[in-house]
Amino acid sequence: MQYLTEFRNKDIILALSEEVKRISTKEITLMEVCGGHTMAIHRFGIHSLLPPTIRLISGPGCPVCVSSQHFLDAAIAYSKIPGVVITTYGDLIRVPGSVSSLEKENAAGRDIRIIYSPLEALEIAGKNPEKQVIFPGIGFETTAPATAATIVEAKKAKLQNFFVLSAHKVMPPVMKALVNEGVKIDGFIAPGHVSAITGTAIYNDLADVFKLGVVVTGFEPVDLMQAILMLVRQFESGLPKVEIQYQRVVQSEGNKIAQGFLSQVFELKDDRWRGLGIIPKSGLKIRNEFSFFDAEKNFNVTVPEPADPKGCICGSILRGLKTPNDCSLFAKVCTPSFPVGACMVSGEGNCAAFYKYRL
Amino acid sequence: MNPVEDKILLSHGNGGRMMHNLIENLFLKYFANPILNEQTDAAILPANTADIAFTTDSFVIDPLFFPGGNIGKLAVCGTVNDLAVSGADPLYLSVSFIIEEGFSMKELELIVSSLADEARNARVTIVTGDTKVVNKGKCDKLFINTAGIGSVRKENRFVSKARDIKPGDIILINGAIGDHGMAVMSARESFNFKSPVISDCASLNHLIREILDQTVSVKFMRDPTRGGVATVLNELTGKTGFGIEIDESALPISRGVAAMCEILGFDPLHIANEGKVIIVAGHEEADKILTVMKKNILGGKSAIIGRVTGDHPGKVALKTETGGRRIIDTLTGDPLPRIC
């Protein structure tokens, strides 16, 4: 087993596709919540393997897309403080804020460095005691534990010059918010890497209360096709439940150590989602015990609340109500080279996936 | 060389004795040949009646050394390959160095010696050059520019012009894609995991000469450097108006590159190569070209990866291993690593 080819086996995928076509009788709308899934679905051409009864819609699980423009404007404002180094995942570099981007600020001489792990930011802070190193933390339960563990490390190392600007978010509240808003969803293809951390109990409400199927899934075409088959089976039999397709990674109780870091460092807060507004208890803020590392509490930066770009329908796209083709800006004004909304600029965004892969 | 001079000083670029020493003791030591030895301001080259191909390229790669090569070797391969894919036989190179004050003399010698090795390998002569040293911080260690001249045989004048391309033509490549880009990335200091990937950096002129000598139906050649295979194919559909279909299962990709791309969220089709050529040829000669390519040391893993089609005009489609189909788009900006 080397994990590069087995889950892309054409024969298995086609067999799954045949089985889905055979058993699917009722129209069903499935939401893939995660941006990684959206990309994989387009990249592997999954749509072309499904019967017309199945509709896939993309959800709000691209961390860059749902991070508010306000957050990005703040990160840019921090980068302008003399002596500040912004250390960031590559994902954020090109995302347009109201008037600039981190990429443009880098060209203008600010110190902005791409890192692969927040622990690298610690290393940079350790080596440059005269600098203030800020890490804009984005992502869901998948990346938040790494940020939390880094903050714990920073405390151990008694670092005075490392700070986190947290835009971390959690997954379940936004899924429930969409259902409550009345978006038509019959089942969720749930992100495997979130449940690798959290386990699956976070979705029990969706099955028990909202009567929706949830299948936790990996990112390869066999994973996705099998998850779709499992959801269609549940739907056809009228027995929605939470199931794990991604058993090689996910256990129902999740990763207790990572959960420990999360609860030690972060607490829930009401948070702003791009295009979706404020969702109660959907974001992660740094607890008071660690406020020494909270950028917001250690720098005096305020940025005005920006308006959403005119004509951009990212909000409706993130709700699964519209597709990029419904947008008058898509592929005309808004392209990966000149993105208007976040769904285009992020490699995981629904518009970027449409633009990149749809024939 | 004077042993105390273990670092490049500003005076190595001032046109005086120090610069003279650098040229005599380092550059001529490695590059010496009758034309260059004249040390005239411009090289005088014996002319022939063939058409001339002329190109230039600058190399600003970071890091300077990477698995499978360094900036010196790359500076030869890049320019030689630009000439070769244009149907030319590369003959002469110029080499210009822009060196940051304080740069290690030892590293410079390593780079210069492998530049000379690669020039010998490609059978091109370095006939002129220039050296500038700039203040610390004004350039990043070392930049190299090379320009190259090649002669073009009459029968090869149109091999790269994408003339007469039509649906049914075959697309070939001489081996696995993405090795250079991933080797360079894994050599970066900030990169915390080791990979077995080695740059494919190589001069392709001999391979291309063999193909052109034995076949007549090559209609287009291009080396897929920055922007990768995807960018070349998209340029081609733009130029011809036809579509292209690539077969994912036929694309040679090493396990190391595939794994790195998975981890970082890259598409191997967007990653740079420095020893690869994409060839479009009439389908009747496809197997013959493939046989010629496979016999060359730089073509052991050559493959037919796709074809020109009348479907989806102007677009490059990938027939995925899983039986689906998707578009292959041109890369926008540099590929950036993603978190999930």
Interface residues (C-beta under 8 A of the other chain):
Chain A: Q2 L4 R8 K10 I13 L14 S17 C34 G35 G36 H42 R43 F44 G45 I46 H47 S48 L49 P63 Y89 G90 D91 I93 R94 R113 I114 I115 Y116 S117 E120 I138 G139 T142 T143 H193 P221 T335 P336 S337 G347 E348 Y355 K356 Y357 R358 L359
Chain B: S190 F191 N192 R255 A258 A259 E262 G265 H312 K315 A317 T320 E321 T322 G323 G324 R325 R326 I327 D329 T332 G333 L336 P337 R338 I339 C340
